């Protein structure tokens, strides 16, 4: 094939070049591959990452919170390929947003880590090994410089990123609650002010009539 995005059948045919482990042919669809949720999840503000398994498969991301998610699949991106990544539409519609990178560099080797934010109105429920993300493989016209960053060979959530989120105590949900409290307080003050003004007007009118 020339340059362009791989179809599902091409992804299956090149699975040994694109995946080291975790490949599931059922996840190759149309012109993309659905990446599944791996066994590590970290939610901002918690002490440690959570370990998911078949015995403990579920995790809930509260609204207004950040989380780190790792894929079940281990990617081995050839030097003449790059990947475009996203969250699956069903999770997006619930409010889950990808706030990390949107591509995979040529030569990257490892599991993908997604930094996500729940901007929806309710908690987002995820389950171990459920299709959660998606990747499009694009074949380049020539080989590119191979990725040599700190995420090379990663198989776990990166400790520096976990540490940076660990101390996060104020989330958008906290801000939302504070704004709601301010709005409620403001409504009370406005109600009292309107009542006071109404009383003054009534006294004024009564005075005019009495005069």
PyMOL commands that set and color helices and strands:
alter all, ss='L'
color gray80, all
select helices_A, chain A and resi 8-13+15-18+25-27+89-93+159-166+172-210
alter helices_A, ss='H'
color red, helices_A
select strands_A, chain A and resi 4-5+19-21+28-29+32-43+50-51+58-61+66-76+81-87+96-98+103-104+109-118+124-127+131-139
alter strands_A, ss='S'
color yellow, strands_A
deselect
rebuild
show_as cartoon
